[in-house]
Amino acid sequence: MSQITAFGTYVPERIVDNHYFEEFIDTNDEWIISRTGIKTRRFSKDGEYTSDLAVKAVNDLVESSGKDISDVDFIIVCTTSPDQPMPNSASRVQYKLGIQNCGCNDVYAACAGFVYGLQIAHGFVNSGIYRKVLVIGSETLTKIMDLEDRTSCILFGDAAGAALIEPGDSEHFIAFNSGTNGDLGHDLYLSHKKNSINGVGINPHGKIVQNGRSVFKWAVGNIPKKIRELVEKAGMTLDDIDYIVPHSANLRIIEAIVKDLDYPMERVPESVTEFGNTSSASIPLAIAKSKRNGGIKKGDTVLMIGFGGGLTFAGAIVKWEI
Ligand code: UT7
């Protein structure tokens, strides 16, 4: 049986409001807030990369839990913005934390990354392959966004969140699901060399590009259905779920999902208004914020669902015991 036994987050110090973008693209604070809900986001410093944020989130996890992480035997970093393609970010984290005898791998599933990471960690721990697994969602998206593209650069922020998964005497993970529409791969991508996906021309300039309207429609059209399927798979109803934590891509997407489900918005933690879209870090940030504000607490049943580039999604229902 596997459990989430510790949790931590980190956001860089620099707060950037919407007026920052008005200086170099045709946009304004009112448009950004009304279309996305975003008021501020954090920018990492020059020379501060994904593995640096990941290490700080793990430090927060250690400080808040008192856990010894020297015997962690696997690190999974979920990211869309690795320090570099090779070595992977997990092995940078291993080195910086000085953890010995530890396997390292990155999960590359965009905004669904953190939940995919939890699924893999659960499999590792439950099967006995590994005993102590760190799952870290970490992003420095502001380093790979296109500052000339007003439809995307206003969305992103940098952050990290970390969870420790260990064996325990009860099962915290109740149900999982996932799925992919690879046919929509060209709607959200970052390419360094290839200039087409699915036969559709793309820009290989090494920056995030998205067809926001298409991703928006896909998310709003599919995620509520996937949440219902997951709840059913767990043998539960929505009334049994204390909190739903969807990926914080856009407040309007969250509101549309909640409306479709007829679920109370006050039980849907979000991180997008304060931190922007932080991809694989958005769900841990929303959970941490909710916990700080007296929301999610020990004993709650929490449904998380990440979705994005792929297009892919991953969901999990977890008994929150920390
Ligand atoms: O995290 C991974 C998954 N990603 C997502 O889930 C993102 C999904 N998509 C979205 O969040 C939204 O589609 C956006 C926030 C990206 C865009 O919002 P929208 O309501 O879908 O706007 P739109 O693309 O339909 O554009 C509406 C108008 C357009 O002008 P016209 O064609 O109506 O004249 C855009 O050119 O808004 C214009 N526009 C802007 N105006 C001011 C687009 N970006 C901006 C901007 N400032 N930054």
Boltz pocket constraint, residues with backbone or C-beta under 6 A from the ligand:
constraints:
  - pocket:
      binder: B
      contacts: [[A, 26], [A, 27], [A, 28], [A, 31], [A, 32], [A, 35], [A, 36], [A, 111], [A, 150], [A, 151], [A, 152], [A, 154], [A, 210], [A, 211], [A, 212], [A, 213], [A, 214], [A, 215], [A, 216], [A, 219], [A, 248], [A, 249], [A, 250], [A, 253], [A, 277], [A, 279], [A, 307], [A, 308], [A, 309]]
      max_distance: 6.0
